[in-house]
């Protein structure tokens, strides 16, 4: 790769598993409540009134930035309408299944 003064060599990449794509993952109870789109999430939040609890890796990390951008773009205030928590990536699915969070950015 040319690190440490070594000569660079050609390399073929057969597959890219991540190209910096982010996804918002929401809980099964939200899906059962009919939340299948951003508009449905906004509608459900306004009808229910409860703050969503959403997880990210770190408060100033890219997951938080994308999550806040997405929330604001659908009309939810990321600081007032949502309770943000930090959950390590390996623990997010468990937290989601246990009902401790409503969703996360991955």
N, C-alpha and C positions, 0 to 999 in steps of 0.2 A: 504493500500500500504506500510505500514511500516514507514511512515513519522511521525516525532514528537514523536518517542518512542513507537508508537502503534505497536501491533503485526501485522505482515504481514498476509494477508489472500489471499487465492487462488482467481484467477480472470480469467474468460474466455473472450477472445476477439472474438467477433462474426464477425467483419469486420474491416479491415484496409483501410481507405480512401486514405492514402498517405504513401508510404514506401520510402520517400526521392527520389521519381522519379521526374526528371526534364523534361520539354518539351520546345522546341523552337516553338513559335507560330508566324506565318508570316501573313501579310495582304492579303486581298482578291485581290487587284491589282497585287501583286506579283504572286498569284495563276493564275490569268487571263493571266499574262505574261508567263505562263508556268513553273513557279518555283514550282516544286513538289518534289524536292530532293535537297540534299546538292550540288550535281554537277551542277544542273540547277541554283541554286542560285549563285554559283561561275561564271558560264558562263554568266548569266544575268548581274552580277556586272561588269565583264570584258568588255562586249559589251556596256553597258550603261555608265559606268564610274562614276555614281553618288554614293556618300557615302550613305550607309544604316543608318537609325536612329533606334537603338535598345534600348529597355528599360530594366532596372534591378532594383531590390529593393534598393541596396546600392552598391557603387563602390567597396567595399572590401568584399561584401557578397558572399554567395555560388552561387546565381544566376549569378553574374558577373563572378565568376570563371568558372562555367560551360559554360556560353556563350562564354567567351574568349577561353576556351579550344576547344569548338566545332568549332568556327570560324577559329582558327589556324589549326585545324585538316583538314579542307577542303581547306586551302590555302589562307584564308583571314587574314590580319593582324588586330588584334582586336583594335589596337590603331591608325592605319592609314587608314584602309579601311572602318571603321565603326564609326559613331558618337554615343557614348553611353550617355544615359540620365537616370536620376533617376525618376521613376514614381511609386507611391504607388500601390500595387497590386489591390486595389479596383478601380483604375482609368485607368488601362492599356487597357481594352477592349474599353472604351470610346475614349482614345487617338488613338487606332488602327482604330476604325471606323471613327474618324474625320480626319485621314490621318496625324496626327502629328508624329506618329512613324510607322516604317515598320514592327516591330515585337518586341517580348519580350520573356524572359525566365520565365517560371512559374514552 
